[in-house]
């Protein structure tokens, strides 16, 4: 298959480019957001008509959660309008569209943990609590009403070996400070890019469409996550557990972000346990550093 990857400079986009470079029988056209602006419908249509991919993997997105509160127009241009432009062009050219979304489309209420002990299923009611979540939900809705063939994959707490994410931030700060304050009343489970790409590819090979969640098993708080990072790296950094109220941010954060994984299990795809996923991610970081 011939793939066109948007947002190839980000965490997922770069993971896709690396994955396809090592895969036999596939060709990848990896474009950064500066090389292909999904907010420009003419750019999107002309690029797809020129490159003629079999699959577009949309990894381009506005992801500045707090900043979206003050500039929602920019978030909606990328996360809603960009998806509309891609789905229109894919429908016009008979191209499969893969799009990624987030746990932030759900209400994230603490009390939802008792209602969904295994996490939010793909069909749970969507009701975001911040503007970033609003923009990602709007993108999902554009996809759902389009005439394109599509696969929507939701992820949570996304981390990769490189780029800006919680794991890399904790490692950087942990090397600078003896103790870190980390929120302990927001719970969920991470998604790791190497696992997300691998499982998405399997779903494509099985010709699946619709919505799937790709996340790890196990329920963890950000503070738990930080402690495990330091434990696996044998770092002496201490973790001070704080509440969300003690760590205010511009955007409201969901208290409950767990995504259910029963649907991918039904496809024969076994979710990673989050500690195992972290261990593999840290091994990949070490390999990248040594190379």
C-alpha positions as CSV (number, residue, x, y, z in Angstrom):
1,X,0.0,0.0,0.0
2,X,1.0,3.6,-0.6
3,X,0.6,5.8,2.5
4,X,0.5,9.5,2.9
5,X,1.2,10.7,6.4
6,X,0.2,14.2,7.5
7,X,1.9,15.8,10.6
8,X,5.0,13.7,10.1
9,X,7.0,15.9,12.4
10,X,4.9,15.0,15.5
11,X,4.9,12.0,17.8
12,X,2.6,9.7,15.8
13,X,3.6,10.9,12.4
14,X,7.3,10.3,12.9
15,X,6.5,6.9,14.4
16,X,4.4,6.0,11.3
17,X,7.3,7.2,9.0
18,X,9.8,5.0,10.9
19,X,7.4,2.0,10.9
20,X,6.7,2.1,7.2
21,X,10.4,2.7,6.3
22,X,11.1,-0.7,7.9
23,X,8.0,-2.5,6.5
24,X,8.2,-4.5,3.2
25,X,5.7,-3.9,0.5
26,X,4.6,-0.4,1.6
27,X,5.6,3.1,0.4
28,X,5.3,6.2,2.6
29,X,5.1,9.8,1.8
30,X,5.7,11.6,5.1
31,X,4.7,15.3,5.1
32,X,5.1,17.7,8.0
33,X,2.4,20.3,8.6
34,X,4.5,23.0,6.9
35,X,4.7,20.7,3.8
36,X,1.0,19.9,3.8
37,X,-1.4,22.3,5.5
38,X,-4.6,20.4,6.2
39,X,-6.4,23.7,7.0
40,X,-6.0,24.6,3.3
41,X,-8.6,22.7,1.3
42,X,-6.9,23.4,-2.1
43,X,-3.6,22.2,-0.8
44,X,-5.2,19.0,0.5
45,X,-7.0,18.2,-2.7
46,X,-4.1,19.0,-5.0
47,X,-1.7,16.9,-2.9
48,X,-3.9,13.9,-2.8
49,X,-4.6,14.1,-6.5
50,X,-0.8,14.4,-7.2
51,X,0.4,11.7,-4.8
52,X,-2.5,9.2,-5.2
53,X,-2.1,7.3,-2.0
54,X,-4.1,4.3,-1.0
55,X,-4.3,5.5,2.6
56,X,-4.0,8.9,4.3
57,X,-2.9,8.7,7.9
58,X,-3.8,12.0,9.5
59,X,-1.4,12.8,12.4
60,X,-1.7,16.5,12.0
61,X,-3.5,18.2,14.9
62,X,-3.6,21.2,17.2
63,X,-2.6,19.7,20.6
64,X,-1.9,22.7,22.8
65,X,-4.6,22.0,25.4
66,X,-4.3,25.0,27.5
67,X,-3.6,27.4,24.6
68,X,-6.8,26.2,22.9
69,X,-8.8,28.0,25.7
70,X,-7.5,31.4,24.4
71,X,-7.3,30.6,20.7
72,X,-10.1,28.1,19.9
73,X,-10.3,29.2,16.3
74,X,-6.8,27.8,15.6
75,X,-7.7,24.5,17.3
76,X,-10.9,24.2,15.3
77,X,-9.2,25.0,12.0
78,X,-6.8,22.1,12.4
79,X,-8.9,19.6,14.4
80,X,-12.3,20.2,12.7
81,X,-11.8,21.9,9.4
82,X,-8.7,20.0,8.6
83,X,-10.5,16.7,9.0
84,X,-13.3,17.9,6.8
85,X,-10.9,18.9,4.0
86,X,-9.1,15.5,4.3
87,X,-12.4,13.5,4.3
88,X,-13.8,15.4,1.3
89,X,-10.6,14.8,-0.7
90,X,-10.3,11.2,0.3
91,X,-14.0,10.6,-0.6
92,X,-13.4,12.3,-4.0
93,X,-10.4,10.1,-4.7
94,X,-11.5,6.8,-3.1
95,X,-8.7,6.9,-0.5
96,X,-8.9,5.3,3.0
97,X,-8.6,7.9,5.8
98,X,-7.1,7.1,9.2
99,X,-7.6,9.7,11.8
100,X,-6.6,9.9,15.5
101,X,-8.6,11.4,18.3
102,X,-8.4,11.5,22.1
103,X,-10.0,10.6,25.5
104,X,-10.7,14.3,25.8
105,X,-13.9,13.9,23.8
106,X,-15.5,12.2,26.9
107,X,-16.8,14.0,30.0
108,X,-14.0,12.7,32.2
109,X,-16.1,12.9,35.4
110,X,-14.6,11.1,38.4
111,X,-18.0,9.4,39.0
112,X,-17.8,7.8,35.5
113,X,-15.3,5.3,36.9
114,X,-18.1,3.4,38.6
115,X,-20.2,3.6,35.5
116,X,-17.4,2.4,33.2
117,X,-15.0,0.4,35.4
118,X,-13.2,-0.9,32.2
119,X,-13.0,2.6,30.7
120,X,-15.1,4.5,28.3
121,X,-16.3,2.3,25.4
122,X,-16.1,3.6,21.8
123,X,-19.9,4.3,21.9
124,X,-20.0,6.3,25.2
125,X,-21.6,9.7,25.3
126,X,-19.1,12.4,24.2
127,X,-19.1,15.7,26.1
128,X,-15.8,17.4,26.3
129,X,-14.8,19.7,29.2
130,X,-12.4,22.0,27.4
131,X,-12.0,23.7,24.0
132,X,-9.3,21.2,22.8
133,X,-11.8,18.4,23.4
134,X,-14.5,20.3,21.7
135,X,-12.3,20.7,18.6
136,X,-11.4,17.0,18.5
137,X,-15.1,16.0,18.9
138,X,-15.9,18.3,16.0
139,X,-13.3,16.5,13.9
140,X,-14.8,13.2,14.8
141,X,-18.2,14.4,13.7
142,X,-16.9,15.7,10.4
143,X,-15.4,12.2,9.8
144,X,-18.6,10.4,10.8
145,X,-20.8,12.4,8.4
146,X,-18.3,12.2,5.5
147,X,-18.6,9.8,2.5
148,X,-15.0,8.7,2.9
149,X,-13.9,5.3,4.1
150,X,-12.5,5.9,7.5
151,X,-10.9,4.4,10.6
152,X,-10.9,6.5,13.8
153,X,-8.5,5.5,16.5
154,X,-8.7,7.2,20.0
155,X,-5.7,7.3,22.2
156,X,-5.0,8.6,25.7
157,X,-1.9,10.1,27.4
158,X,0.2,9.6,24.2
159,X,3.9,9.0,24.7
160,X,6.8,8.3,22.3
161,X,10.5,7.9,22.5
162,X,11.0,11.4,21.3
163,X,9.0,14.7,21.3
164,X,7.1,16.4,24.0
165,X,5.2,14.1,26.3
166,X,4.8,13.1,29.9
167,X,7.6,10.5,30.0
168,X,10.2,12.8,28.4
169,X,9.1,15.7,30.6
170,X,9.4,13.7,33.8
171,X,12.9,12.4,32.8
172,X,14.1,16.0,32.0
173,X,12.7,17.5,35.2
174,X,13.7,14.5,37.3
175,X,17.3,15.1,36.3
176,X,17.0,18.7,37.4
177,X,15.2,18.4,40.7
178,X,15.1,16.2,43.8
179,X,11.3,16.2,44.0
180,X,8.4,16.8,41.6
181,X,4.8,17.7,42.4
182,X,2.5,15.5,40.2
183,X,-1.3,15.4,40.1
184,X,-2.7,12.3,41.7
185,X,-6.5,12.7,41.2
186,X,-6.6,12.3,37.4
187,X,-6.6,8.7,36.3
188,X,-6.4,6.8,33.0
189,X,-3.8,4.7,31.1
190,X,-1.2,5.7,28.6
191,X,-0.9,4.9,24.9
192,X,2.5,4.4,23.3
193,X,3.1,5.4,19.7
194,X,4.9,2.2,18.7
195,X,1.8,0.2,19.9
196,X,-0.7,2.6,18.4
197,X,0.9,2.4,15.0
198,X,1.3,-1.4,15.1
199,X,-2.3,-2.0,16.0
200,X,-3.6,0.6,13.6
201,X,-1.7,-1.2,10.8
202,X,-3.3,-4.5,11.8
203,X,-6.8,-3.0,11.7
204,X,-6.0,-1.6,8.2
205,X,-4.8,-5.0,7.0
206,X,-8.0,-6.5,8.4
207,X,-9.9,-3.8,6.4
208,X,-11.6,-2.5,9.5
209,X,-13.5,0.7,9.5
210,X,-15.2,2.7,12.3
211,X,-13.9,3.6,15.8
212,X,-11.4,1.8,18.0
213,X,-9.6,2.6,21.2
214,X,-5.9,1.8,21.5
215,X,-4.6,2.2,25.0
216,X,-2.9,0.2,27.7
217,X,-4.5,-1.9,30.4
218,X,-4.3,-0.9,34.1
219,X,-5.5,2.2,35.9
220,X,-2.9,4.8,36.8
221,X,-2.7,8.4,38.0
222,X,-0.1,10.8,36.7
223,X,1.7,10.5,40.0
224,X,1.7,6.7,39.7
225,X,3.0,7.1,36.2
226,X,5.8,9.4,37.3
227,X,6.9,7.1,40.1
228,X,7.1,4.1,37.7
229,X,9.2,6.1,35.3
230,X,11.7,6.9,38.0
231,X,11.6,3.4,39.4
232,X,12.3,1.8,36.0
233,X,15.2,4.3,35.4
234,X,16.6,3.9,38.9
235,X,16.3,7.7,39.5
236,X,16.1,9.0,43.0
237,X,13.6,11.7,42.2
238,X,10.8,11.9,44.7
239,X,7.1,12.5,43.8
240,X,4.9,14.8,45.8
241,X,1.3,13.9,45.2
242,X,-1.0,16.9,44.7
243,X,-4.6,17.5,43.7
244,X,-5.8,19.1,40.5
245,X,-7.0,22.1,42.6
246,X,-3.4,22.5,43.8
247,X,-2.1,22.6,40.2
248,X,-4.5,24.9,38.2
249,X,-4.3,25.0,34.4
250,X,-6.1,27.2,31.8
251,X,-8.0,24.2,30.5
252,X,-10.1,21.9,32.7
253,X,-8.6,18.4,32.8
254,X,-10.7,15.2,32.9
255,X,-10.5,13.3,36.2
256,X,-11.2,10.0,34.5
257,X,-9.6,9.3,31.1
258,X,-9.6,5.5,30.9
259,X,-10.4,4.0,27.5
260,X,-12.0,0.6,27.2
261,X,-10.0,-1.9,25.1
262,X,-12.6,-4.7,24.7
263,X,-13.2,-3.9,21.0
264,X,-9.6,-4.3,19.9
265,X,-9.4,-7.5,22.0
266,X,-12.3,-8.8,19.9
267,X,-10.0,-8.3,16.9
268,X,-7.3,-10.5,18.4
269,X,-5.2,-7.5,19.4
270,X,-3.9,-7.8,23.0
271,X,-3.5,-4.4,24.8
272,X,-0.2,-3.7,26.5
273,X,0.0,-3.6,30.3
274,X,1.1,0.0,31.0
275,X,4.2,-0.8,32.9
276,X,5.3,-3.2,30.1
277,X,4.6,-0.5,27.5
278,X,6.7,2.0,29.5
279,X,9.5,-0.5,29.8
280,X,9.6,-1.0,26.0
281,X,9.4,2.8,25.4
282,X,12.4,3.4,27.7
283,X,14.3,0.6,25.9
284,X,13.5,2.3,22.6
285,X,14.8,5.6,24.0
286,X,18.0,4.0,25.0
287,X,18.5,2.4,21.6
288,X,17.8,5.8,19.9
289,X,20.3,7.5,22.2
290,X,23.0,4.8,21.6
291,X,22.5,5.0,17.8
